[in-house]
Amino acid sequence: MSEAGKTEPVVPHPPTPPAAPAQAAQATIEDFQRLAFRVGIITAAADHPNADRLLVLTVDIGEGQPRQVVAGIRGSYEAASLVGKHVVVVANLKPAMLRGVESQGMVLAASDGTSLVLVSPEKPVPAGRPVK
């Protein structure tokens, strides 16, 4: 207790620990089933004309007409090294304009903290096959 005119000593609070990274909301099986993952084969690749970190890929996903997919993997891959590579594509995304170039899907990649690694099947699989 304090006497009149005297103040209590200030006790510092311990520092607040940094917040844990936010976890992504859990998805239901129905959420997952709405996405169409397909095996794609990259038939052409080029540097994006308006972005240093993007590549413009032409990907065969078994539809008869290849798709153009813009991917943020330029820092990890040279365009020429990707031709013939099997990848996993999210095939039913709405097309999006990325720095002036339309992207008609998304290739999946994992990060090791410093670079990106494309997700691909262990063995060659025909273009367009579903990924489950």
C-alpha positions as CSV (number, residue, x, y, z in Angstrom):
1,M,0.0,0.0,0.0
2,S,1.2,3.5,-0.7
3,E,1.3,6.2,1.9
4,A,-0.1,9.6,0.9
5,G,2.2,11.3,-1.5
6,K,4.4,8.3,-2.2
7,T,4.1,6.2,-5.4
8,E,4.4,2.5,-5.8
9,P,7.6,1.3,-7.7
10,V,6.9,0.5,-11.4
11,V,7.5,-3.1,-12.1
12,P,8.4,-3.7,-15.7
13,H,6.4,-6.3,-17.7
14,P,8.3,-9.0,-19.4
15,P,8.5,-8.4,-23.2
16,T,5.7,-9.8,-25.2
17,P,6.8,-12.8,-27.3
18,P,6.5,-12.4,-31.0
19,A,3.2,-13.7,-32.4
20,A,3.2,-17.1,-34.0
21,P,2.7,-17.2,-37.7
22,A,-0.9,-17.3,-38.6
23,Q,-2.0,-20.8,-39.7
24,A,-4.1,-21.1,-42.8
25,A,-7.8,-21.8,-42.3
26,Q,-8.6,-25.5,-42.5
27,A,-10.1,-26.6,-45.8
28,T,-12.8,-29.1,-46.1
29,I,-12.7,-32.0,-48.5
30,E,-15.3,-30.2,-50.5
31,D,-12.9,-27.2,-50.8
32,F,-10.2,-29.4,-52.1
33,Q,-12.5,-31.2,-54.6
34,R,-13.3,-27.8,-56.2
35,L,-9.8,-27.5,-57.4
36,A,-8.7,-29.3,-60.5
37,F,-5.0,-30.4,-60.3
38,R,-3.7,-31.7,-63.6
39,V,-0.3,-32.9,-64.8
40,G,1.1,-30.5,-67.3
41,I,4.1,-30.7,-69.6
42,I,6.0,-27.4,-70.2
43,T,6.4,-27.0,-74.0
44,A,7.8,-23.5,-74.0
45,A,9.1,-20.9,-71.5
46,A,10.2,-17.3,-71.7
47,D,11.1,-14.4,-69.4
48,H,8.1,-12.2,-68.7
49,P,8.6,-8.9,-70.6
50,N,7.5,-6.7,-67.7
51,A,8.7,-8.5,-64.5
52,D,12.0,-9.7,-63.2
53,R,10.6,-12.6,-61.1
54,L,8.1,-14.0,-63.6
55,L,8.3,-16.6,-66.4
56,V,5.7,-17.1,-69.0
57,L,5.1,-20.9,-69.6
58,T,3.2,-22.7,-72.3
59,V,1.9,-25.9,-70.7
60,D,0.1,-28.8,-72.2
61,I,-2.6,-30.1,-69.8
62,G,-4.2,-32.5,-72.2
63,E,-6.8,-30.1,-73.6
64,G,-5.6,-30.1,-77.2
65,Q,-4.7,-26.4,-76.9
66,P,-1.8,-25.5,-74.5
67,R,-2.3,-23.0,-71.7
68,Q,-0.3,-19.9,-70.9
69,V,0.7,-19.8,-67.2
70,V,2.7,-17.0,-65.6
71,A,4.8,-18.3,-62.7
72,G,7.0,-16.4,-60.1
73,I,9.9,-18.8,-60.4
74,R,12.4,-16.8,-62.5
75,G,14.8,-16.5,-59.6
76,S,15.0,-20.3,-59.3
77,Y,14.8,-21.5,-62.9
78,E,16.1,-20.5,-66.3
79,A,13.3,-20.5,-68.9
80,A,15.2,-22.9,-71.3
81,S,15.7,-25.5,-68.6
82,L,12.0,-26.0,-68.1
83,V,11.0,-27.3,-71.5
84,G,9.8,-30.9,-71.3
85,K,9.4,-30.7,-67.5
86,H,6.3,-32.4,-65.9
87,V,4.6,-30.1,-63.4
88,V,1.3,-29.9,-61.4
89,V,-1.1,-27.2,-62.5
90,V,-4.2,-25.8,-60.9
91,A,-6.3,-25.9,-64.0
92,N,-9.6,-24.3,-63.0
93,L,-8.4,-21.0,-61.7
94,K,-10.0,-17.9,-63.2
95,P,-7.6,-16.3,-65.7
96,A,-5.6,-13.4,-64.2
97,M,-3.5,-10.6,-65.7
98,L,-0.1,-10.6,-64.2
99,R,1.9,-7.5,-65.2
100,G,0.1,-7.3,-68.5
101,V,0.2,-11.0,-69.4
102,E,-2.7,-13.4,-69.0
103,S,-2.2,-16.5,-66.8
104,Q,-4.6,-19.4,-67.3
105,G,-3.6,-21.5,-64.3
106,M,-1.0,-21.9,-61.7
107,V,2.0,-24.2,-61.4
108,L,2.6,-25.6,-57.9
109,A,6.0,-25.0,-56.2
110,A,7.5,-25.4,-52.8
111,S,9.9,-23.1,-51.1
112,D,13.0,-24.2,-49.2
113,G,13.4,-20.6,-47.8
114,T,15.7,-19.4,-50.4
115,S,14.4,-20.7,-53.7
116,L,11.4,-22.4,-55.3
117,V,11.1,-26.0,-56.4
118,L,8.4,-27.0,-58.8
119,V,6.1,-29.8,-57.8
120,S,6.2,-32.7,-60.3
121,P,5.2,-36.3,-60.5
122,E,7.8,-38.9,-59.5
123,K,7.5,-40.6,-62.9
124,P,6.3,-39.2,-66.3
125,V,2.5,-39.1,-66.5
126,P,0.5,-38.1,-69.6
127,A,-0.5,-34.5,-69.8
128,G,-3.9,-33.8,-68.3
129,R,-4.0,-36.6,-65.9
130,P,-5.7,-35.6,-62.6
131,V,-3.7,-35.3,-59.5
132,K,-5.6,-36.6,-56.5
